[in-house]
């Protein structure tokens, strides 16, 4: 390998690493904001243990929204990392697709706050439906990211097989009908909608992790 080739390869790796490092920073900030949204109940100094317990229980929607959102961002980060293991180099199209995914992911703090405030109110159906719509948007963001990498194998590493590309594509597209069901379910019942969304990230935690492990292994 010539010095010029080594320098070119080093520059490509550096650009890919810089984009992933930037993305990791956004994921970290998104999770930090989620934590900052959690507020401790403020009671009088002479509040009894029972009153504090009651206040903590009353805030359960906030905790539920936080856990669901934290898990969602974590799974997005894991999948994002797996995908970038197969990226040979970056270009403006990939950077824009990646930026869209990061933008949507950063909105989980807003969606979690929305659910935490309105889940116990009649408007809770709208809050949970909005959360489901955001999750659908993130799924679309992943589709665009994968397409920006795999279209005509434009940014893929040479060793990545077509079979692997197709398997990951099917895995990502599976989220579209599932999140559509979550949106409809949320409109019917906020609690049922939140349960479906929680079930989805549990599913991604298992099947998505397996798919991304395959990405990193091959």
N, C-alpha and C positions, 0 to 999 in steps of 0.2 A: 504494500500500500504506500503510495507516494505521500509526501508531506502535504501536498495540496488536497489530496483525498481525505487524509486524516483530519485536516483542518475543517473541511466541508462537513464531514461526519460529526465532528465535535460541535460545530455550529448548529446542526440539525437537532442533535440531542439536547443542546442547551436551550433552543427555542421550545422544544417539546416540554422540557423540564420546567421552564419558566411559566408556560401556560398552565401546567398542572399545579405548580406552586401557587400561582395566583388564584386558581380555583379552590385549592385547599384553604387559602386565607378567607375566601368568601364563605365557604362552608363553616369555618370556625366562627366567623362573625355572626352568621345566621343562627348558629346554636347559642352563641353568647346572648344575642338579643332575645331569644326564646327564654333563657334563664332570667334575664332582667325583667321580663314581663310578669313574672310571678311575684305577687305582693303578699306579704305576711298580714294576717288580719290584725287590725288596730283596735284594741279594746281598752277600756278603762283600767287603771292600775290595780283596782280591787276586783277585777274580773275573776270569776271562779274557774276551776279546771273544766267544769261542765260547759261553761259559756265559751271557753276557748275551743274545746272539742267540737262544739256545735258550729262555731265560726269556721273551723277548719273543714268540717264536713260540708258546710254550705258552699265552700269554694272548690268542691270536687270537679266541676266542669273545667276550671282553669287547669287543674292538675292533669285531667284526662287529655285536654287539648295539648298540653305541653308534652306529655309522654308520646302521644301519637305523632306530633310534629317532630320531636327529637328523633324518634325512630325513623320517620320518613326521610329526614335530612341525612341521617346516618346511612341508611340504605342507598340513598342517592349517591353519597360520597363513595361508598364501597363499589357500586356499579360504575361510577365515573372512573374510579381508579383502574378497575378491570379493563374498561374500554381503552383507556390510554396506554395500557401495556401493549396494545397492538397498533399504535399510531407510529408511523415511520417519521413523519415530519408534519408541520403545521402550515396552514395558509390562511388568508383572510376569511374564507368561507367557514372553515372550521372554527376560527376564533369568534366569528359572529354567532354561529350555532351554539358554541360553548357559552358565550355571553348571554344568550337568550335563556339557556337552561339555568345559569346562575341567577339571572334576574327573577325567574319564576320561583326558584328555590328560596331566595331571600324573602319572598312574600309569605312564607309559612308563618313568620312571626305575626304578621297582620291577621292571617286566617285563624291562627290559634287564639289570638286576642278576641277576635270576633266570636268564635265558638264559646270561649270562656265567659264572655259577657251575656250572650243571648241564648245559650242552650236551654236554660230553664224557663225561657219566655216563649210566647206564641211565635215570635219571629225566629225561633231557634231553627226551624226548618230551612229558612233562607240562609242562615249562618252556616249550617252544615252543608247545604247544597253548594254554597260558594266555596267552601273548603274542598268539596269533591271536584268542583270545576277546576280549581287550582291544581289539584292532583292530576286531573286529566291533562291540563296544560303542561305539567312537568313531564308526563308520559310522551306527549307530542314533542316536547323539547328533546327528549332522549332519541326519539325517532329521527328528528332532523340532525341531531349530532351524529348518529350512526350512519345516516345517509351521506352526510358531508365527508365522512371518512371512507365509506365503502363503495360509493358510486364509481363504477369502473375501476374499483380497487385503487383509487387515486392517492390515498394517503396511508394505505395499509402496508405493514411490513410484508416482505415477500413470502415469509414462512407461513403466514396465516392462510388456512385452507378455505375454500369456498363453502365447504360444509359447515365450518364454524361460523362463517358470516351469516349463513342462512339460519342456523340454530339461534343465534343471538337475535336476529331480525324477528323470528317468530316469537321469541320470548318477550321482546319489547312491544310488539304489536298486540300481544295478548291483553295488555293493560287497557286498550281502548274500549272494548265492550264491557269490561269489568267496571271501569270507572263510570261509564255511561249508566250502568245499573245502579251504582252508588249515588249518582245524581238524582235519578228517579226515586230511589228509596228514601233519600234525604227529604225530598219534597213531601213524601207521605208521612214520615216520622223522623224527627231529628235524632232520637235515640237509636232507632234502627239504622239510620244512615251512618251515624258515628260508629256503630258496631260493624257495619259492612266495611267502612274505611279502615278500621282497626284490623279486621280480618284480612284486608288486602295487603297491608304492610307486613302482617305475619306471614302471608303467602310469599311476598317478595323476599322476606328475610330468609326463607328456606330455599325456594326455587331460584330466586335471583342470585343468591349467594353461590348456589351450585353452578349456575351459568357463568358467573364471573370467575369462579375458581377454574372453570374450563378455559376461560379466556386467558387467565394468567399462567395456566399449566402448558397450554399448547404453544 
